[in-house]
Amino acid sequence: MKGGALDELLNNDRRYDRAAYGFVMDALAFTVQQLGERRHVTGRELLSGIRDLALDCWGPMARHVLASWGVHTTDDFGEIVFNLVEAGLMSKTDDDTLDEFRGVYDFDKAFDTSALPELDEHGHIRRKMPDFYPQSGPFFLDKGEKP
């Protein structure tokens, strides 16, 4: 992601952690991949992809990871998307609005611990974004840092 534009965005709007923006960009790529064709993704399609990717990556901890980044509702994802659009890091059509993100799903239900992610043959959570390294957040090491 363009560091300067994102840095400026983060200076102007401190509601969400840098990692939340990176995750939304990764979720967009994931959603396009899941759709099987490169095309415009609606807000609701993106929200579905965000939910699936978060559960695949963090399982029952997904809601807590997102909360640590300041994301508590689908409305927050809309704010993040439109911040990225305003910063020139994402694009939208004339039909895209923040309303597409308003109250689409309840986080407690959408990220319920009974919604388990797909497991690989070893019983580990199957990762959908192996090159994703959040810049900060209590659940992750910095890129290159050893545990």
C-alpha positions in Angstrom: 0.0 0.0 0.0 1.2 3.5 -0.7 2.8 4.6 2.6 2.4 8.3 2.2 -1.3 8.3 1.4 -2.0 5.8 4.1 0.1 7.8 6.6 -1.8 10.9 5.8 -5.1 9.1 6.1 -4.1 7.7 9.6 -3.0 11.2 10.7 -6.4 12.6 9.7 -8.6 9.8 11.0 -7.3 7.9 14.1 -10.4 5.7 14.6 -8.8 2.6 13.0 -5.5 0.9 13.2 -3.2 0.7 10.2 -3.7 -3.1 10.2 -7.5 -2.7 9.6 -6.7 -0.8 6.3 -4.3 -3.5 5.2 -6.8 -6.2 6.1 -9.6 -4.5 4.1 -7.3 -4.3 1.0 -6.4 -8.0 1.4 -10.1 -8.9 1.9 -10.9 -7.1 -1.4 -8.3 -9.2 -3.2 -9.6 -12.3 -1.4 -13.2 -11.5 -2.4 -12.3 -11.0 -6.1 -10.4 -14.3 -6.0 -13.5 -16.1 -4.4 -15.8 -14.6 -7.0 -13.6 -16.0 -9.8 -13.5 -12.9 -11.9 -11.9 -9.5 -11.8 -14.8 -7.0 -11.5 -16.3 -4.4 -9.3 -17.1 -5.8 -5.8 -20.2 -4.4 -4.0 -20.1 -3.4 -0.4 -22.1 -6.5 0.6 -19.9 -8.8 -1.4 -16.8 -7.2 0.3 -18.4 -7.6 3.7 -19.0 -11.3 3.0 -15.4 -11.7 2.0 -14.2 -9.8 5.0 -16.1 -12.2 7.3 -14.9 -15.3 5.5 -11.3 -14.2 5.5 -11.3 -13.1 9.1 -12.8 -16.4 10.2 -10.3 -18.3 8.1 -7.4 -16.4 9.5 -8.4 -16.0 13.2 -11.3 -18.4 13.8 -13.0 -17.6 17.1 -10.6 -14.7 17.7 -11.7 -12.8 14.6 -14.0 -10.4 16.4 -11.4 -9.7 19.0 -8.7 -9.0 16.4 -11.0 -6.6 14.6 -12.0 -4.9 17.8 -8.3 -4.4 18.7 -8.1 -2.4 15.4 -11.1 -0.3 16.3 -13.5 -2.2 14.1 -16.8 -3.2 15.8 -19.5 -3.1 13.1 -20.0 -3.4 9.4 -20.4 0.4 9.4 -16.7 0.6 10.5 -15.7 -1.3 7.4 -17.7 1.1 5.2 -15.8 4.0 6.9 -12.5 2.3 6.2 -13.4 1.6 2.5 -14.5 5.2 1.9 -11.3 6.5 3.7 -9.3 4.4 1.3 -11.3 5.7 -1.7 -10.7 9.3 -0.5 -7.0 8.6 -0.2 -6.9 7.2 -3.7 -6.1 3.7 -2.5 -9.4 2.1 -3.6 -12.0 3.1 -6.2 -15.7 3.2 -6.3 -18.6 3.6 -8.7 -21.2 6.3 -8.6 -23.6 3.8 -7.1 -21.4 2.9 -4.1 -22.5 4.4 -0.8 -21.8 4.0 2.9 -25.3 2.7 3.2 -24.2 -0.6 1.6 -22.2 -1.2 4.8 -24.7 -0.1 7.4 -25.8 -2.8 9.8 -25.3 -5.7 7.4 -24.4 -8.2 10.1 -24.1 -8.4 13.8 -20.5 -9.1 14.8 -21.4 -11.3 17.7 -23.4 -13.6 15.4 -21.2 -13.3 12.3 -18.0 -14.1 14.2 -19.6 -16.6 16.6 -17.1 -19.2 17.9 -19.2 -22.0 16.4 -18.4 -20.7 12.9 -15.1 -22.6 12.6 -12.7 -21.9 9.8 -11.6 -24.5 7.3 -8.8 -26.8 8.6 -6.0 -28.3 6.7 -5.0 -32.0 6.8 -3.0 -31.3 10.0 -5.9 -29.6 11.8 -4.4 -26.2 11.4 -6.5 -23.2 10.3 -6.1 -22.8 6.5 -4.6 -19.4 5.8 -6.0 -17.5 2.8 -3.4 -14.7 2.9 0.1 -16.0 3.7 1.8 -12.7 2.8 -0.3 -10.5 5.1 1.6 -8.9 8.0 -0.3 -6.3 9.9 1.8 -3.3 10.9 0.6 -3.4 14.5 -1.8 -5.0 16.9 -1.5 -7.1 20.0 -1.9 -10.4 18.2 0.9 -10.2 15.7 4.6 -9.8 15.5 6.1 -7.2 13.3 7.2 -8.4 9.8 10.5 -10.3 10.2 10.3 -10.4 14.0 10.9 -13.8 15.6 8.7 -15.1 18.4 
